[in-house]
Amino acid sequence: MKEKIGIITLGCPRNLVDAEALAGRLNFKDYSIVDDITQAGVVLVNTCAFIQEAKRESIDVILDLIQLKKQGKLKKIIVYGCLAQRYKNLAKDLPEVDAFVGTLGLNHESKRFALTPKYYAYLKICEGCVNQCSYCVIPKIKGSLESLPEAAIIRKVKRFNRQKISELNIIGQDITGFGMDATGKSRLTGLLQKIISNAPDIGWIRLLYLNPERITSRLLKLIASSARICKYIDLPIQHINNRILKAMNRTMAKEEIIALIKKIRKTIPGVYLRTSLIVGFPSETEKEFSELLEFVKEAKFDRLGAFIYSREEGTPAYNFKGQISPQLKQERFDKIMSAQRGIAVGVNAKFLGKNITVLVEEKQDGAYIGRSQGDAPEVDGVVYIHTTQPLKIGKFIQVKITDTLEYDLVGEPKL
């Protein structure tokens, strides 16, 4: 009898897609995939190595599994993904691990074994990155940009359409780079038009990670005009000071970023605008940080995530002068997130008394929990739905918002 296999996936949804492909291959070969790793004979750990915090988490999980193996509760440990790809000497440091395997190839044509709830899925359309940001190790781990062939993407879309999933999340390190490896130009808008036409039974199509420099008027007009594409733009700008942006090797200047934000909001009324920032980049002065903080207060992003700069070996920024102390980086992070908390309260207050479409996800402690069009899975807020009537998980309903929290909404079904 073949061993039961448990899979632990760390890091981003891109890793989750890889794990689904690997689980699909194993399941096709009649291995049993189990949710509870204590029931598994073999555990595969899909690791992340993007920043220090992610590496620590990956190592901690591996060490916990080694303890289970020493106790005889586990037969084999296989480590794969970004950590194994980046650090080739791990076998020497962790001899208890049975195998180390690097990152998977992009074209996962095997059957997918869903590790997400059945009503939503991730579709990775490209791997690697065309950008060369000075702080980022992804090109070292994943290599240069590789786009999945359009025909393979549409085959996957058709499968998801047959399953009538409620939400399809289009992902990649930078999905606006799709097609640039072949033609030098982004082909994302044309691809999205084909995805829409081949997915009449998919509810929401969400776009994750759009590089600001390649957001075109054509793309914005498609998002605005399509009832199927979520009015949600994830726009990582990283900073707003021009000197820091140049040091980061980001190609858009402050003035261009501000103009793009205005253009997005004008073209897509009611858009949910998310961004990500890096605080404590080498040599960031107090004045430059204050410029970023003031910009956050003025721009009033609907969603915002911040990262404390992580000094990663192999990146140009690793050797930059003016590395900032952990304490100061933490202080700056706290100031940004404190400002955003106040902004989020104001953003949510606008929804009080309004009706919004919500995707129902689970029932917990007597209330249902769902997400609005402005909430990506795992990273954004939720909508708490109070009702005595049973709701179907994975279905869309109209919810009247009766209360607002810092990052979440509260409402009741408008049945």
N, C-alpha and C positions, 0 to 999 in steps of 0.2 A: 504494500500500500504506500502511495506517495505521501511525502511529508506535507503537513498543513503549513501554509505560508502566511506570515503576518507582514504587513507593509506599513512602515512609518514614514510619512512625508513631511519634511520640514521646509520652511521658506515660502516662496511665492506660488501662485496658481500655475505658473509655467512648470514648476516641479511636479505639481499635482497631475498635469497632463501626461508627463513622462511616466509617473507612477501608474496611471490608468493604462497606458500602453503596455508597460511591463507586466502588470497584473493580467491584462488581456492575453498576452502571450502565454503566461504560466497557466491561466485558466483553460486556454485552448489545449494545452498539453495535459489536461486533467489534474492539475494541482488544485487543491482546495485553498481558496483565499479566505482567511478568517479576520474578523474585526478585532477580536480580543487576542493580543499577542501572547497572553499566558496559555492560550490553547495551541500556539504554533510551535512547530519543531524548528523552523527556520524563519528568521526575521531579516527583511531587507530594509535598510535605512536609506532613504533618499535625502541626501544632505544639502545644506545651503552653506555658502562660504562668501557671501556678498560683503558683509561687514563683520567686525569683531564679535558683536553680540550674536550674530547668526552662527559663527564658527563655534563659539562657546556652547550654544544650545546643541549643536550637532555633536560635539565631543561629549557633552554631559549625557546625551541619550545613548551614545555608543558605550560609555562607561557603565551606565545602568544595565544595558543588555549584557555586557561582559560579566557583571555580577550574577545575573540570572543564569548565564551559561556555567559559571563556576559552581552554582548551586544545583546544577543538573536539570534546570527547568527549561533549558534551551539547548538545541544541538549545534546550530550554526548561525553565524552572523555574517551578513553580506552588506558592505557599505558601498554605495554608489552615488553618483551625482557630482555636484560642484566641489565639495570638499575633497573627494578622492581624485577629481580631475586636477585640482589646483596643487595639492600636496602629494607628491609621488612617494614620499618617505614614510607614509603612515603605517605601512606594513611592519616597519622596523619598530615604530613607537607603540603600535597596538597589535602585538603578535596573536592575541586571542581572537582577532577578527579573521574569518576564514577566507574572505576575498574582498578585494577593492576593485571597483569598476568605475570608469569615468562616466561622463555624460552620455546620454543616448543620442542617436541620430534623430533628425527632425521628422522624417517621413514615416510616422507610425501607421502602417497600413493594417496591422493586426486588429482583431476585434477589441474594442474598448471595454474595460471592466470598470464600471462607474464607481468612483469614490466620492462623488457628490450625490446629493439627493437626486432622485430620478427626474425631477421637474426642471433642473437647470444643468448647464454644462459649460465647460471652457473649450474653446477652439484656438489652438496656437497656430498662427499663420506664418510666423517667421521665427528664426532663432539667431542668436548672436546680435551684433549691433554695428551699424554704419557710423555711429558717432564715436568720438575719441575723447570723452570727457576726462580731464586730468585726474579726477578722484576715483574713477570707476574701474573695477577689476574685471567686469563682465567680458570685455573682448579677450582678455587673457584666458578666461575660463571657457567661454562659449565660442570664441573665434569671431571671424568677420560675419557680416550679415548673410543669412541663407533663407530665402523665401521658399515656402512650401509650394509645389506646383499648383496652379489654379485648379486643374482637374481633380487633384486629390482633395483640395479644400471643398469643392462643390460636392464630391462624393460624401464627405463627412456631413456637410450641411443637409444633404438629402436624407441621410440616416437619422439625423436629429429631427428633421421635419416629420419623418414617418413616426417617430416616437412622440411627436407633438409636445415637445418640451416648452415650458413657459418662458425660459430665458436662455439665450445663447450669448456668452461673453467672449468677444474676440480679443485675443491677447498676443503679446510678444514683448520683447524688450522695448521695442518702438515700432508699433504697427504702421506708422506713417512711412517707415522705411520699406514696406512691402514692395517688392519688384525692383528696387534700386540695384540689387546685385546683378540683375539681368539687363536692365535698360538705362540705369543711371537716374531714373525718375520714379517717383512714388506712383504705384498703381492701385493704391488703397481704394479710392473712390469708385473706380471701375469694378473692382472686386466686390465691394459692398453692394453695388447695383445688382450684380449676379447672385450674391447671397440672398438678397431680399426677394428676387424673383423665384428662387428655388426653395424658399422657406415660407410658404403661405400659412403654415400651421404652427409656426413658432411665434410666441407672444412678443417678448422684448428681445432686441439685439443691442447689446451694450459694447461700447468701444473703450478699451482700457489702454492707457499709456499712449498719448498722442504727442509727438515732439512738436513744440511750438513753431519751429522754423518751417515745417512742412504742412501746416494746417492751411489749406487753400480755401478760397471763396467757394469753389465747386464742392469741396467736402462739406463745408458749413451749410450750404444750401441743400445738400442731400439730407443732412441730419435734420435740418429745419422742416423739410417737406415730407419726410417719411414718417408715417405714423408708427412704424415698427421700431425705428432706432430710438433708443433712450435719449432724452434731451439732457445728456450727462457728458461732460467733457473733462477728462483727466489730463491736466496740462502741467506737467512738472517743469517749473521754471528755475528751481534751485536757489536763486538769489535775485536781487534787483540792482545791486551796485555794479556799475560798468567795469570797474577794475577787477572785482571778484569774478564776475561773469567771464571776463577775458582770461583770467588765471585758471578758471575751471574749463576753459576751452569750449565755452558755450557760445554759439554764433549769433544769438540775438541780443541786442542792446536793450537797455531799460526802456527807451522811448518806443522801440518796436514791440516790446512785450505789452506795454500799456495800451498801445494802439490795437494790438491783437485782442486783448481782453474786451475793449470797447466794441470791436467788430463782432466778436462772438456773441456778446449780449444783445447787440442790435439785430443780428441775423437770426438768432434763436431766442425769441422772447421766453422768459421763464426757465432758461437753461440752468442746470446745476453745474457750477464750475468748481472743480477740485484742483488743488495743486499740491506739490511737495517741495520742501525747502531743505537746505543744508545750513546748519549754524556751526560756527566755530571753524570755518575753513581756514587753512594756514594764512596768517598775516591779516585776518579780518580785524579791522580796528573797531573801536567802540562807536565811532561816527558811522562807519559802514554798516555795522549791525543796526544802529538806530535808524538808518535809512531803510533797511529791510523791515524793521518793526513798524515804522510809520506807514510803509507801503501796505503791509498786511492790514493795518487798521483802515486804510483808505480803500483798498481794493475789495474788502469784505467778501472773500471767497466763501462759497457755500460749504465747502469741505476743504480741510487742510491737514496735511501730515508733515511733520518735521523730523529730520534726522540729525543726530549729533555727528559731525564729521568723524569718519573712521579712517585712520591712517593705514592704508593698505599697501603692503610691499608689492613691488612690480608696477605701481602706478606712478606717473610723473609727480603728482602732488606729495608722494611719500617723502621726497627729498626737498620739498619747498621749505624755505626759511620761515620762521615765525610760527611754528607749531604752537597751538593754544592749549593751555592747561585743561585737564578734564573738568575741574571745578568751574572755570569760566564758561566752558562749552555748555555745561549743565545749566548754569544760570541763564545763558542766552536762550537755550531751549525752553526753559520754564517761562521766560518772558513772552516768547512767541506763542506758546500754547495757552497761556493765561489770556493773552489778547484774543486769540481765536475762540476761546470759550465764551467770551462776551459777545463776539460777533455771531457765534452759532445760536445763542439765545435769541438774538434779534432776527436771524434768518428763520428760525422755527416759529417765532411769534406771528409771522406773516400768514401761517397756515391755519391759525385758530379759526374755527367755524367753517373752514372750507372742506370740500369733498375731494379726495384724491384716490387714484387707483393704487391698490396695494396687492402685492403677491404674498399670499398666506404661506408661512413656512413651517411653523410648529406650534404646539400647544404646551404652555409651561406655567405652572402655578396658577391654573384657573383662567389664564388669558392666552389668547393667540398672539403670535409674533409674526410680523411680516416686514416687507421692505417696499419702499416707494421707488419710483423711477430714479430718484436721486440717490439711492443707496446701493452701492456695489456690495456683493457678498463679502462678508468677513471684515471689511475695512471701514464701512460707514455705519450710520445709526440704524435704528429699527423703528417700526410702528407697533405699539402695543394696542391690541384690539380687544375691547371688553364686550362680551356678548354671552348670553346663555344658550344661544343657538349653535348647533354644530357647523363648523366651516370645513371646507375641503382643503387639505394641504396641497400646495402646488397650484392653486387656482387664484385668479384675479377677482377682487371684489372692490366695491366703492366704500370708502371709509370717511366718515365725517370726523374731523379733528376736534376733540373736546378739551385737550390740554396739551401743553408743550413742556418738554424737559430740556436740559442743556443740549444734548445731541439727538434726542429721540422725540417721537410724537406719540400721542395717545388719542385713541378714537373709538368709534363704534360703527358697526356695519350700517350702511345705508341700503337696507334690503328692500 
